[in-house]
Amino acid sequence: MKRIISILTSIVLLVVSLATKAVELQVVTEDLAPFNYVSNGKVVGSNTLLIKHLLKSLNIKYTIKSYPWARSYQIALTQPNVLIYTINKTPHRERKFQWLGRFPLTTDISFFRLAKPILVNTNFNDLKNLRIGTQINTANEQFLIQHNYKKISRVSHLRQTVGMLALGRIDVIIGSKAQIESELLASGLPIDTVTHIKHAFLSAPSFALSKQSSPALAAKIREAYLQISTQDICHIMKLPPHQCIKPNSDALR
């Protein structure tokens, strides 16, 4: 009897292995330098390095594309066999995806305004009465909605939000300092165009599989991630060791 159970278990494991190897993942992300962005027609960045390493180690075939965040999010929300990164795990999203792992980074998300406001009498102590720019279906948008901000201007890309701020169409933007400075430079504006107002929240960048995908595939990728040491993650992502703090396994469930 034990021998029969052992044989059946081996067959099940073999079938699962073959099924996951046959899947070709659609990997989607956004332009979010330095973590994931397009350079010379290829998706690169520190977070991209980890995703590519994981999938290569598992012999999983994949294609990887960068879209505006709202499109990547919609693809991952509605289609099977989609891996999405860099995505914050929030209560609103928790049951919508199969969560695989956390990047060993946290990002300070804050409010910023023009250093020289177009309307000089604007009261920046009362943010809920100001026009705030963000991007569609982001954790930043969810934060604003959750905290009852009413005057929210939503667009597809942070560069559009920065442009709206520069033209005075909005009063404040929400995002990380590094991302906003990157978009300012890409738009030909100096980084001191904006100034920090106050902290909003700390993000926890993650990667996840679409809900319609195989749970066995999700478990396989998650387990492969858990087997990588913190030191190796630093090496794979080409990050200084002090920036790599790997979450425990409970944070990934």
N, C-alpha and C positions, 0 to 999 in steps of 0.2 A: 504493500500500500504506500509506504514511504517513497519507494522508488517511482511509483506512478505519479505521486504528487510532485516529486522532484522533476520528472520529465515534463509534466504539464506546466510547472513554473518556468522551466527553461524555454518552453515553446512560447509562453506568453511574453517573456522578456525579449525573445528573439523577434516576435511580431511587432512589439512596441518599438524596438530598435530600428527595424526595417522601415516602419511607418514614419518615424521621425526623420530618418535619413532621406526618405523620398520627398519630404516637404521642401518646397523652396519658399523661404521667407521673403516677404516684402518689408524691408526696413525703411522707416520714414523718420525724418527729423526736420529741423528748421535751421536757418542761418543764425547761429548763436555763438559767435566767436568769444573766447578761444576753444570752446568745448566741442562745437560741431558747426562747420561752415564749409562753403565750397571754395576750392582753390584750384585753378587750372582745370576746371571741369570735374574735379573729384571731391567727394565729401571727406573732409579731414577734421582734425581737432583731437584734443586729449580724450574726450569721451568716446569719440569714434574709434580710437585705437583699441579701447577695451572691448567695445561691441564686436569689432572685426576679429579680435583675438579669440573671444569666446566662441563665435560661430565657426571660425576656422578649426579650433581645437575639437569641435564636435562634428566636423565634416558636414555642416549644414550649408546647403546652397542658399544664396540670398542675392537680392539686388538692393541697392541703397540709394535713396533719393532724398533731396532736400526740397521742401515746399514751404510756403507760408504756414505758420503754425496751425491756423484754423483748418487748413486742408489736411495736413498730416494727422491732426487729432480726429477729424471726421473719418478718414480712411481707417485708422486704428479702431475707432468706435464701431464701425459698421461691417468690416470685412474680416474673414478668417486669415490666419497665418500672417499677421502683421506684427512686427516688433517696432515699438515707438520709443524714442529717446530724444532729448533729455526732457523728462516729464516729472513734475512734482506730484508726489503721492499726497492727496488731500482727502478729507472725509467725503467730499462731493464725488470724487473719482474712485474711491477705494473699491467699490463693487463693480465698476465698469471695465476693469482690466485684470489680467493675471500678472501680479507684480513679481519681477524676477530679481532685482537687485538695486542697490543704491550706489551711486558714484560717491567716492570718498571726499566729498566737497560739500560745503554749505555756502550759500550766497546771501549777502545782506540786501534785501529789497527795501528801497526807500523812496520817498517823494523828492522830486527835484523841480526847480523853477528856473526861469531865466535869471541870470545874475543881474541883468538890467531890464526889469519888466517893462513891457510896452505901456501898461497902465500902472503908473507909479503909485497910485493910491490903493492898490490891491492889498487886502488883508490876508496874508498867508498863514495866519494863526487859525483861520476858520476854513479848513480845507473842504468841508462838506458843502460849502456854498460856492466852491470854485469848480471850474470845468477841468476834469482830470482825464488825461489820455492814457489808453492802454490798448492791448491787443486782444482779439476775439478768442474766447475759449482758453485763456491762460489762467494760471494760478493767481496772477495779479488781478485779473478781472474778477475772479471768484472772491478774492479778499475784499475788493471794493463793494461788491454786492452784499457779502456777508456782514460788512460793517456799515451798511446803509448809506453809502455814498450815492447820490442821485444823479449828478451831472457827469455821466461817464461817456466819453467819446471813444468808440471802439473802431479799430482799423486792423488790417491784416499783418502789418509789419511795424517793428519799432522805428524804422527809418521814417515811415509816414508820420508817426507820433511826434518824433523829434522835429520834423518839418513843420507840423502844425503848431508846435510850441514856439518855434522860431518866428512864425508868422503872426503869433498872437491869437490864433484860433482856439487855443486852450491855455489854461493858466499853469497847470502842473502836469508832470508825468510821473509814472511809477515804474521802477525797474532797478536793476543793479548798476552801480557806478561804472563798472568795466564795460557793460553792454552799451550803456548810453554814451560813454566816451568814444567807443568804437564807432557808433553810428554818427556821432558828431564829426569825427575825422573823415569818415566815408562821405559825408555831405559837404566837406570843405569848411567846416566850422571848428574853431578852437575849442579845446575841452573846457576852458573856463567860461564858455557861453552859459553854462548852467551852474547852479549852486544847490547844495544839499539843504533840504528842509528838516525832515525827520525820518526815523526808521519806521518801516511798516511791519515786516516779518522776516524770518530766516527761511529760505527755501531749502528743500532737501532733494536735489536732482536724482532721478531714478530712471529705470528702464522697465518696460512692461510689454506683455503680449496681449493681443486682442482677446476679448472674452470668448469669441467663437473658435479659437484655436484649441488644439489638443492639450488637455491638462498634462498628459505624459510628456509632451514637448516642453511645456512650461517648467515642469519638475526637472527635466534633464538640463535645461539651461541654468535654472536656479542652482542646482547642485554643482554644476561646473563652476559657477561663480563663487560659491561658498568654499570650494576647494583651493581657490587662489589665495595665497598669503597676502597680507597687507604690503609687505615689501615688494612682492612681485607685481601687485597692482600699481605701485608707484613707478616701477620700472616700465611696465607696459604703457602706462599713460604719460610717461616722461615728466612726472611731477616730482618736486622736492618732497622728501619723506615727511616733513612736518605738515604737509598739506593732506596727507593720506591717512584718514581715520576711518577704517572700515567698520560699518555698522554690524552689530551682531545679527545672527540668523533670524531672531524674532522680529526684527525691523522689516524683514522682507516678506513676511506672510500676509 
